[in-house]
Amino acid sequence: MKNNLLALHRVGIFSLLIFMFSIVSCKKDEEKSPEPIPNPIANQITVAHLKSLITGQPVKIKEKGVIRGVVISDARSKNIDNEKTFFIQEGTGQSAIKVSLMANHSYAVNDSLEIEVLDQTLNSINGSVILQDLPNNLVKKLGVGKIIPRETSISELKANMLAWEGSLISIKACELLSTTGNYDNNLIFRDGQGTMAGLMAEKATFNGQELPKEVKSVVGIVYVEGDQVKLAPVTQLKFCL
């Protein structure tokens, strides 16, 4: 009888210990901090939507939100308006826009950026859309991205120049021409389907350098000037091997 009581007593103590251990364990679990949940991003506005707001006159953006994109202009080559300007593209094959800041910037090609746009000015200058006079503190670097240029021909680019304005494109098997035989603002691209003008900034690092006669491809940013389309090479093009 005593042995039975002793056994029951031991079982009871053992059960009580398990119960108390369970309570302590649960309490510790409850005291653990939950994993942080990332803050939701602000209302993201597409670049295509932003560009659709253009009326021919400067427009104040009344939607609270941000645009996101990857820098496609190369500040090192300086084939761009000035050190306050850059182009960002939402993604490969997506819309892009020119951004002009109020002060110089240090953003490099492939930087992934987020830009607040509420109450900022959107303008169209001779066909090219620009987010104009943007305070530098409205731009935030998120990380690094990559845009693959859209492969096309000169004739196809001309047919889609408004939709592709500001974006990164690649034209294969081009011939480069100019009156001087060097990179200058009389640059012409020619493929098997047509010709088009190039765009060369005076301060570009390769302005005045000798042109390669033929290249495997040219990668550049699409500019629209009235009813004409021009291509600004992002870097100096090398001779074909």
MIZA-283858 format. One line per 2 residues: number of its first residue (from 1); their letters; for each residue x, y, z of N, C-alpha, C, CB. Coordinates in steps of 0.05 Angstrom, whole numbers, plus 5000, padded with zeros to 4 digits. Glycine has a CB too. Layout:
<nodes>
NUM = A = X Y Z X Y Z X Y Z X Y Z | ...
</nodes>
This chain:
<nodes>
1 = MK = 5017 4976 5000 5000 5000 5000 5018 5025 5000 4981 5000 5025 | 5039 5024 5019 5056 5047 5020 5071 5051 4994 5077 5043 5043
3 = NN = 5079 5029 4982 5093 5031 4956 5075 5044 4935 5102 5004 4946 | 5049 5037 4935 5031 5049 4916 5028 5079 4921 5003 5036 4917
5 = LL = 5025 5087 4946 5022 5115 4953 5048 5131 4945 5017 5119 4984 | 5070 5118 4951 5096 5131 4944 5098 5135 4913 5119 5114 4954
7 = AL = 5089 5115 4899 5090 5117 4869 5072 5139 4860 5082 5090 4856 | 5047 5140 4871 5029 5161 4863 5040 5189 4870 5001 5157 4877
9 = HR = 5053 5190 4893 5064 5216 4902 5086 5225 4882 5076 5213 4930 | 5102 5206 4874 5124 5213 4855 5112 5222 4828 5142 5189 4851
11 = VG = 5091 5208 4819 5078 5215 4794 5066 5243 4796 5056 5195 4787 | 5054 5249 4819 5042 5275 4823 5063 5297 4822 5026 5276 4849
13 = IF = 5085 5293 4836 5107 5313 4836 5118 5317 4808 5129 5305 4855 | 5122 5295 4794 5132 5296 4767 5113 5312 4748 5136 5268 4755
15 = SL = 5087 5307 4751 5067 5321 4735 5067 5350 4741 5039 5309 4739 | 5070 5357 4768 5070 5385 4776 5094 5399 4764 5070 5387 4807
17 = LI = 5117 5386 4764 5141 5398 4753 5138 5404 4724 5166 5380 4758 | 5127 5384 4709 5122 5388 4680 5104 5412 4675 5110 5363 4667
19 = FM = 5082 5414 4691 5063 5436 4689 5077 5463 4693 5040 5432 4708 | 5093 5464 4716 5107 5489 4722 5127 5496 4700 5121 5487 4749
21 = FS = 5141 5477 4690 5160 5481 4668 5146 5492 4643 5176 5456 4661 | 5122 5481 4637 5107 5490 4614 5099 5519 4617 5082 5473 4610
23 = IV = 5091 5527 4641 5083 5554 4646 5106 5573 4642 5071 5558 4674 | 5130 5566 4653 5153 5583 4651 5161 5585 4621 5177 5571 4667
25 = SC = 5161 5563 4606 5168 5563 4578 5150 5581 4562 5167 5535 4566 | 5124 5579 4567 5104 5596 4553 5109 5625 4559 5075 5589 4561
27 = KK = 5116 5631 4585 5120 5659 4593 5145 5670 4578 5124 5661 4623 | 5166 5653 4576 5190 5662 4562 5184 5667 4532 5212 5642 4564
29 = DE = 5168 5650 4520 5160 5653 4492 5145 5679 4488 5144 5630 4482 | 5127 5685 4508 5112 5710 4505 5129 5735 4508 5090 5710 4526
31 = EK = 5151 5732 4524 5168 5755 4529 5187 5761 4505 5184 5750 4554 | 5190 5741 4486 5207 5746 4463 5195 5768 4445 5210 5720 4447
33 = SP = 5213 5786 4435 5204 5807 4418 5196 5795 4391 5226 5828 4414 | 5173 5804 4380 5166 5794 4353 5185 5803 4332 5137 5803 4346
35 = EP = 5188 5788 4310 5205 5797 4288 5195 5822 4276 5208 5774 4267 | 5213 5841 4271 5204 5867 4261 5191 5864 4234 5227 5887 4259
37 = IP = 5169 5879 4230 5155 5879 4204 5163 5904 4189 5124 5877 4208 | 5173 5902 4165 5182 5926 4150 5159 5945 4147 5193 5918 4123
39 = NP = 5165 5971 4150 5145 5991 4146 5135 5991 4117 5156 6019 4153 | 5110 5993 4112 5100 5994 4085 5111 6018 4070 5069 5994 4084
41 = IA = 5118 6014 4045 5129 6037 4029 5106 6056 4024 5142 6027 4003 | 5113 6081 4019 5093 6101 4012 5080 6093 3986 5106 6129 4010
43 = NQ = 5057 6105 3981 5043 6100 3956 5062 6102 3932 5019 6119 3952 | 5067 6080 3918 5085 6081 3896 5071 6088 3870 5100 6054 3893
45 = IT = 5080 6108 3857 5068 6118 3832 5086 6109 3809 5065 6150 3832 | 5075 6100 3788 5091 6091 3765 5101 6115 3750 5075 6072 3747
47 = VA = 5124 6112 3738 5135 6134 3721 5117 6139 3697 5163 6127 3711 | 5105 6118 3687 5086 6121 3664 5062 6139 3672 5077 6094 3654
49 = HL = 5052 6134 3696 5029 6150 3705 5038 6179 3709 5018 6140 3731 | 5062 6183 3720 5072 6210 3724 5074 6225 3698 5099 6209 3739
51 = KS = 5085 6212 3678 5089 6225 3652 5062 6230 3638 5106 6207 3634 | 5041 6215 3645 5015 6219 3633 5002 6245 3643 4997 6196 3639
53 = LI = 5013 6257 3664 5001 6282 3675 5009 6306 3659 5010 6285 3704 | 5028 6303 3641 5039 6326 3625 5016 6338 3608 5063 6318 3608
55 = TG = 5015 6365 3608 4994 6379 3593 5006 6398 3572 4975 6394 3612 | 5032 6401 3572 5044 6421 3556 5054 6445 3572 5025 6431 3534
57 = QP = 5044 6447 3597 5053 6467 3615 5064 6454 3640 5029 6486 3623 | 5081 6468 3656 5091 6456 3681 5068 6448 3699 5109 6476 3696
59 = VK = 5070 6424 3711 5048 6413 3728 5059 6408 3756 5037 6386 3715 | 5043 6416 3776 5049 6409 3804 5037 6382 3810 5039 6431 3824
61 = IK = 5053 6363 3820 5043 6337 3826 5027 6337 3852 5066 6316 3828 | 5002 6329 3852 4985 6331 3875 4981 6304 3889 4958 6343 3868
63 = EK = 4993 6283 3879 4991 6257 3891 5014 6252 3910 4990 6235 3869 | 5007 6244 3935 5027 6238 3954 5038 6210 3949 5016 6240 3983
65 = GV = 5063 6208 3944 5075 6182 3939 5104 6184 3929 5059 6167 3918 | 5114 6162 3920 5142 6161 3910 5143 6147 3883 5160 6147 3931
67 = IR = 5164 6153 3869 5171 6136 3845 5198 6122 3852 5174 6154 3819 | 5202 6099 3840 5226 6084 3845 5238 6077 3818 5221 6059 3862
69 = GV = 5265 6076 3817 5278 6069 3793 5308 6066 3797 5273 6089 3771 | 5321 6057 3775 5350 6053 3776 5363 6073 3757 5357 6023 3766
71 = VI = 5385 6085 3767 5399 6105 3751 5412 6092 3726 5422 6119 3768 | 5406 6103 3703 5417 6092 3678 5437 6111 3665 5394 6087 3658
73 = SD = 5439 6136 3674 5458 6154 3663 5485 6152 3678 5448 6184 3665 | 5507 6154 3664 5533 6150 3675 5546 6177 3681 5551 6132 3657
75 = AR = 5547 6185 3706 5558 6211 3713 5588 6212 3707 5554 6216 3743 | 5602 6189 3706 5631 6190 3701 5637 6198 3672 5643 6162 3706
77 = SK = 5620 6190 3653 5625 6197 3625 5616 6226 3618 5610 6178 3606 | 5598 6237 3636 5589 6265 3634 5573 6271 3608 5612 6283 3636
79 = NI = 5563 6250 3594 5547 6255 3570 5518 6260 3579 5549 6232 3550 | 5514 6281 3594 5488 6288 3605 5489 6318 3610 5482 6272 3632
81 = DN = 5466 6330 3614 5464 6359 3615 5483 6372 3634 5436 6367 3623 | 5483 6363 3660 5500 6375 3680 5501 6356 3704 5489 6403 3689
83 = EK = 5515 6365 3725 5519 6348 3749 5495 6347 3767 5543 6357 3763 | 5474 6361 3760 5449 6361 3776 5429 6341 3765 5437 6389 3778
85 = TF = 5435 6330 3742 5415 6315 3726 5422 6285 3725 5413 6326 3698 | 5401 6268 3726 5405 6240 3721 5379 6228 3709 5413 6224 3747
87 = FI = 5381 6204 3698 5357 6190 3688 5353 6165 3706 5360 6182 3658 | 5328 6159 3713 5322 6134 3726 5301 6119 3710 5312 6139 3755
89 = QE = 5303 6093 3710 5284 6075 3696 5272 6055 3716 5298 6060 3672 | 5246 6051 3714 5232 6034 3734 5242 6006 3733 5202 6035 3729
91 = GT = 5247 5995 3710 5256 5968 3707 5262 5963 3678 5234 5948 3717 | 5273 5940 3672 5279 5933 3644 5254 5933 3627 5293 5905 3643
93 = GQ = 5255 5948 3605 5232 5950 3588 5210 5969 3598 5221 5923 3583 | 5215 5983 3620 5194 6000 3632 5201 6030 3627 5191 5994 3662
95 = SA = 5183 6047 3637 5186 6076 3633 5209 6088 3648 5160 6090 3640 | 5219 6110 3638 5242 6124 3650 5236 6154 3650 5268 6118 3636
97 = IK = 5250 6169 3667 5246 6198 3668 5272 6212 3675 5224 6204 3688 | 5274 6236 3665 5297 6253 3671 5291 6268 3697 5303 6272 3648
99 = VS = 5311 6270 3715 5307 6284 3740 5329 6306 3742 5310 6264 3765 | 5320 6330 3748 5338 6352 3752 5336 6362 3781 5332 6376 3732
101 = LM = 5359 6360 3796 5359 6368 3824 5367 6397 3827 5379 6350 3840 | 5364 6407 3851 5371 6435 3856 5401 6438 3862 5355 6446 3880
103 = AN = 5414 6416 3868 5443 6417 3873 5456 6392 3860 5449 6419 3903 | 5482 6393 3859 5497 6370 3847 5492 6345 3864 5527 6376 3846
105 = HS = 5495 6322 3851 5490 6296 3865 5514 6278 3860 5464 6283 3855 | 5514 6256 3875 5536 6236 3872 5525 6208 3864 5552 6234 3898
107 = YA = 5501 6207 3854 5489 6181 3846 5503 6170 3822 5459 6184 3841 | 5507 6144 3823 5522 6130 3801 5503 6111 3786 5546 6114 3813
109 = VN = 5512 6103 3762 5496 6084 3746 5491 6059 3763 5511 6077 3720 | 5467 6049 3762 5457 6025 3776 5448 6031 3805 5479 6004 3777
111 = DS = 5451 6055 3815 5440 6062 3841 5409 6060 3839 5448 6090 3850 | 5397 6047 3859 5368 6044 3861 5358 6066 3879 5359 6016 3871
113 = LE = 5339 6082 3869 5330 6106 3883 5300 6107 3888 5339 6131 3868 | 5293 6121 3909 5265 6127 3914 5262 6158 3916 5254 6113 3941
115 = IE = 5242 6169 3903 5239 6198 3901 5211 6206 3909 5245 6208 3872 | 5209 6224 3929 5183 6235 3937 5175 6256 3916 5184 6248 3965
117 = VL = 5149 6255 3908 5141 6273 3886 5119 6293 3892 5133 6256 3863 | 5107 6291 3916 5085 6309 3923 5094 6338 3921 5075 6303 3951
119 = DQ = 5078 6354 3907 5082 6383 3903 5108 6390 3887 5084 6396 3930 | 5119 6370 3873 5142 6376 3856 5133 6382 3827 5161 6352 3856
121 = TL = 5151 6393 3812 5143 6403 3785 5151 6384 3763 5157 6430 3780 | 5132 6378 3747 5136 6361 3723 5133 6378 3699 5115 6337 3723
123 = NS = 5152 6376 3680 5152 6393 3657 5159 6378 3632 5171 6417 3661 | 5152 6388 3609 5159 6376 3583 5174 6398 3568 5134 6366 3568
125 = IN = 5199 6392 3561 5215 6412 3547 5222 6401 3519 5241 6419 3562 | 5208 6411 3500 5212 6403 3472 5208 6373 3467 5240 6410 3463
127 = GS = 5189 6362 3484 5182 6333 3480 5194 6315 3501 5191 6324 3454 | 5215 6324 3516 5226 6308 3537 5214 6315 3564 5257 6311 3537
129 = VI = 5205 6295 3579 5193 6299 3605 5214 6300 3626 5172 6277 3611 | 5211 6319 3645 5231 6323 3666 5218 6329 3693 5251 6345 3658
131 = LQ = 5228 6316 3713 5220 6323 3741 5240 6344 3749 5221 6297 3761 | 5229 6369 3752 5246 6393 3751 5251 6405 3778 5234 6413 3732
133 = DL = 5276 6415 3782 5283 6430 3806 5275 6416 3832 5270 6458 3806 | 5282 6391 3833 5275 6374 3856 5295 6378 3879 5274 6344 3848
135 = PN = 5286 6383 3904 5304 6385 3926 5319 6359 3931 5289 6393 3952 | 5345 6360 3935 5361 6336 3938 5352 6317 3960 5390 6343 3942
137 = NL = 5340 6329 3982 5333 6312 4005 5308 6295 4000 5328 6330 4029 | 5296 6298 3976 5272 6281 3970 5281 6255 3956 5253 6297 3952
139 = VK = 5307 6253 3951 5317 6228 3938 5331 6211 3959 5337 6236 3914 | 5325 6185 3959 5337 6167 3978 5348 6143 3962 5316 6158 3999
141 = KL = 5372 6135 3969 5384 6111 3956 5375 6087 3971 5415 6113 3956 | 5364 6067 3956 5354 6042 3968 5375 6019 3966 5329 6034 3954
143 = GV = 5392 6020 3946 5410 5998 3942 5421 6000 3914 5397 5971 3947 | 5425 5976 3901 5436 5975 3874 5417 5957 3857 5465 5963 3875
145 = GK = 5413 5966 3832 5397 5951 3814 5411 5948 3787 5369 5964 3810 | 5396 5939 3767 5408 5935 3741 5386 5937 3720 5422 5907 3739
147 = II = 5390 5953 3699 5372 5955 3677 5385 5944 3652 5363 5985 3672 | 5372 5925 3639 5382 5914 3614 5371 5931 3591 5374 5883 3611
149 = PR = 5387 5941 3573 5377 5958 3552 5358 5943 3534 5401 5969 3535 | 5338 5957 3524 5319 5946 3505 5333 5944 3477 5293 5963 3503
151 = ET = 5335 5920 3466 5347 5917 3440 5327 5924 3418 5356 5887 3436 | 5336 5941 3400 5317 5951 3379 5333 5960 3355 5301 5975 3390
153 = SI = 5319 5970 3335 5331 5981 3311 5324 6011 3309 5321 5966 3285 | 5337 6025 3292 5332 6054 3290 5303 6059 3281 5352 6067 3270
155 = SE = 5293 6044 3262 5266 6048 3252 5246 6042 3274 5260 6030 3228 | 5250 6021 3290 5232 6015 3312 5233 6036 3333 5238 5987 3324
157 = LK = 5257 6047 3339 5260 6068 3359 5245 6093 3350 5289 6075 3363 | 5247 6100 3325 5232 6124 3315 5202 6121 3318 5239 6129 3286
159 = AN = 5192 6096 3314 5163 6091 3316 5154 6092 3345 5157 6064 3304 | 5172 6088 3364 5164 6087 3392 5178 6108 3410 5170 6059 3404
161 = ML = 5186 6130 3397 5203 6149 3411 5190 6161 3436 5212 6170 3392 | 5164 6167 3435 5151 6179 3457 5148 6160 3481 5124 6190 3449
163 = AW = 5142 6135 3474 5139 6115 3496 5166 6108 3508 5126 6089 3484 | 5187 6109 3492 5213 6101 3502 5230 6124 3511 5228 6085 3481
165 = EG = 5220 6148 3509 5235 6173 3516 5247 6170 3544 5217 6198 3514 | 5273 6176 3546 5287 6175 3572 5297 6147 3580 5268 6184 3593
167 = SL = 5291 6127 3565 5299 6099 3573 5325 6090 3559 5276 6080 3567 | 5334 6067 3569 5360 6056 3559 5354 6036 3537 5375 6043 3582
169 = IS = 5367 6040 3513 5363 6022 3491 5390 6014 3479 5345 6036 3469 | 5389 5993 3463 5413 5983 3450 5406 5978 3420 5423 5957 3463
171 = IK = 5423 5989 3403 5420 5985 3374 5445 5969 3365 5417 6012 3358 | 5440 5947 3352 5462 5929 3343 5473 5937 3316 5453 5900 3343
173 = AC = 5498 5930 3311 5511 5932 3285 5508 5960 3274 5500 5911 3266 | 5518 5980 3288 5516 6007 3279 5542 6017 3266 5509 6025 3303
175 = EL = 5538 6036 3249 5560 6051 3238 5558 6079 3249 5560 6051 3206 | 5581 6091 3258 5581 6117 3269 5595 6137 3250 5597 6117 3296
177 = LS = 5582 6160 3246 5591 6179 3227 5591 6207 3239 5574 6179 3201 | 5610 6224 3231 5609 6253 3237 5626 6267 3217 5619 6258 3266
179 = TT = 5623 6293 3215 5638 6308 3195 5668 6310 3202 5627 6337 3193 | 5674 6306 3227 5702 6308 3236 5716 6281 3239 5704 6323 3262
181 = GN = 5699 6260 3240 5710 6233 3245 5714 6228 3275 5736 6230 3231 | 5705 6247 3291 5707 6245 3320 5679 6247 3333 5726 6267 3332
183 = YD = 5678 6240 3359 5653 6244 3374 5649 6275 3375 5655 6232 3403 | 5625 6283 3366 5618 6311 3369 5587 6313 3367 5632 6329 3348
185 = NN = 5577 6337 3367 5548 6340 3367 5535 6337 3339 5540 6367 3378 | 5552 6328 3319 5542 6321 3293 5542 6291 3288 5558 6335 3271
187 = LI = 5542 6277 3310 5544 6247 3309 5519 6235 3296 5548 6236 3338 | 5523 6216 3279 5502 6201 3266 5505 6171 3270 5501 6208 3235
189 = FR = 5483 6158 3276 5483 6128 3278 5469 6118 3253 5469 6118 3304 | 5479 6096 3243 5466 6083 3219 5467 6053 3222 5480 6092 3193
191 = DG = 5443 6041 3220 5442 6011 3219 5430 6003 3192 5425 6000 3243 | 5422 5979 3189 5411 5970 3163 5384 5980 3157 5411 5940 3163
193 = QG = 5371 5994 3177 5343 6003 3173 5340 6033 3173 5326 5991 3194 | 5361 6049 3178 5358 6077 3178 5381 6092 3192 5332 6085 3191
195 = TM = 5378 6118 3194 5397 6134 3208 5383 6151 3229 5413 6153 3188 | 5399 6160 3249 5389 6178 3270 5411 6194 3281 5373 6162 3292
197 = AG = 5404 6217 3293 5425 6234 3305 5433 6225 3333 5415 6263 3306 | 5458 6229 3339 5468 6225 3365 5468 6251 3381 5496 6212 3365
199 = LM = 5472 6249 3407 5473 6272 3424 5498 6271 3441 5447 6274 3443 | 5514 6292 3439 5540 6292 3453 5542 6318 3469 5563 6289 3433
201 = AE = 5544 6315 3496 5548 6339 3513 5576 6349 3509 5543 6332 3542 | 5579 6375 3511 5606 6388 3507 5626 6378 3528 5603 6419 3509
203 = KA = 5616 6372 3552 5634 6364 3574 5638 6334 3575 5624 6374 3600 | 5626 6319 3557 5629 6289 3557 5659 6282 3555 5613 6276 3534
205 = TF = 5666 6262 3571 5695 6255 3572 5706 6245 3546 5699 6233 3594 | 5688 6234 3528 5698 6224 3503 5692 6242 3479 5686 6197 3497
207 = NG = 5682 6266 3485 5677 6286 3464 5704 6293 3451 5663 6312 3475 | 5705 6291 3424 5729 6297 3409 5747 6273 3404 5745 6317 3424
209 = QE = 5740 6250 3416 5756 6225 3412 5748 6213 3385 5751 6205 3435 | 5767 6198 3374 5762 6186 3347 5739 6166 3348 5788 6172 3337
211 = LP = 5723 6167 3327 5700 6148 3325 5709 6121 3315 5679 6160 3306 | 5698 6100 3327 5700 6073 3314 5682 6073 3289 5693 6050 3334
213 = KE = 5691 6060 3268 5674 6060 3244 5649 6043 3247 5691 6051 3220 | 5653 6020 3260 5630 6002 3264 5632 5992 3293 5629 5979 3243
215 = VK = 5609 5987 3305 5609 5976 3332 5589 5953 3333 5601 5998 3353 | 5593 5935 3351 5574 5913 3354 5547 5922 3364 5585 5892 3373
217 = SV = 5547 5943 3381 5522 5954 3390 5528 5981 3402 5507 5935 3410 | 5507 5998 3403 5509 6023 3417 5487 6024 3439 5507 6048 3397
219 = VG = 5495 6031 3463 5476 6033 3485 5474 6063 3492 5485 6016 3510 | 5449 6073 3493 5445 6101 3499 5418 6107 3510 5450 6117 3474
221 = IV = 5414 6132 3517 5389 6142 3529 5374 6157 3507 5394 6160 3554 | 5348 6153 3505 5331 6164 3484 5323 6193 3492 5306 6147 3479
223 = YV = 5329 6212 3475 5321 6240 3477 5301 6246 3455 5345 6259 3477 | 5280 6261 3462 5262 6271 3442 5264 6301 3440 5232 6263 3449
225 = EG = 5268 6311 3415 5269 6339 3411 5250 6346 3388 5299 6348 3403 | 5226 6355 3397 5205 6361 3377 5196 6335 3364 5215 6381 3356
227 = DQ = 5198 6334 3338 5190 6310 3324 5213 6292 3317 5175 6317 3298 | 5236 6297 3329 5260 6281 3324 5268 6266 3349 5283 6299 3314
229 = VK = 5281 6243 3345 5292 6228 3367 5322 6227 3364 5280 6199 3367 | 5336 6229 3387 5365 6228 3387 5374 6208 3408 5377 6256 3392
231 = LA = 5398 6198 3405 5408 6178 3424 5435 6189 3436 5413 6151 3410 | 5435 6190 3462 5460 6198 3476 5474 6174 3486 5453 6217 3500
233 = PV = 5497 6166 3475 5512 6143 3484 5520 6147 3513 5537 6138 3467 | 5517 6126 3530 5523 6129 3558 5553 6128 3563 5509 6107 3574
235 = TQ = 5568 6114 3546 5597 6113 3549 5609 6113 3521 5606 6088 3565 | 5635 6116 3520 5649 6115 3494 5648 6087 3482 5679 6123 3498
237 = LK = 5642 6086 3457 5639 6060 3442 5666 6051 3432 5619 6062 3419 | 5672 6026 3435 5698 6015 3428 5698 6005 3399 5706 5992 3447
239 = FC = 5721 6003 3387 5724 5992 3361 5717 5962 3361 5753 5995 3350 | 5705 5952 3340 5700 5924 3337 5726 5908 3335 5681 5918 3313
241 = L = 5726 5885 3346 5750 5867 3344 5748 5851 3318 5753 5849 3369
</nodes>
